[in-house]
Amino acid sequence: MGYCNGRCTLISICGMQLVCVLERQIFDFLGYQWAPILANFVHIIIVILGLFGTIQYRPRYIKGYAVWLVLWVTWNVFVICFYLEAGDLSKETDLILTFNISMHRSWWMENGPGCTVTSVTPAPDWAPEDHRYITVSGCLLEYQYIEVAHSSLQIVLALAGFIYACYVVKCITEEEDSFDFIGGFDSYGYQGPQKTSHLQLQPMYMSK
């Protein structure tokens, strides 16, 4: 019963992870955040494999899913540190999340709840020609905290997924070991039916 509940819980966690990361992927696409887009894509693939492994009793897939969750937690911790500007990180100058190929920021920077965007004219000399120079004010929640909330939710789901993935793998392994023991024990005492011949050979005489 506990094993069934563990599988069902892990399936539910994988489903929630897919929904949350797809929502996050949409807004990362809108903000041209290339590094998170790539990380989200890999996460989607691994979660699907973990879901398949859970449904089809494939512990190898579940183990791979669990290992990836460790890396996923590490990535989200980095994103949190980036937006909170821990250490030498700076969300205003660093372009790590866009691979330094664009100056796009989080989509929530201009579209957060209550945010008012005002174009500044004339633009400063240092501003790129293909970008507009704006000021954002009136936000009920700053964009960095929205990004931090997204990453925090992913960490919580990943930790729950890791715990239940380990539990399900343990249950599957124990079940396979028990099955092998019973099968191996029976195989030594089992002998297939032997064919017996009911025909009695009679000598044949041939007359000349």
Buried (B, 14 or more C-beta within 10 A) or exposed (E): EEBEEBBEBBBEBBEBBBEBBEEBBEBBBEBBBBBBBEBBEEBBEBBBBBBBBBEEBBBEBBBBBBEBBEBBBEBBBBBBBBBBEEEEBEBEEEBBBBEEEBEBBBBBBBBBEEBEEEEEEEBEEEBEEEEEEEEBEEBEEBBBBBBBEBBBBBBBBBBBBBBBBBBBBEBBEEEEEEEEEEEEEEEEEEEEEEEEEEEEEEEEEEEE
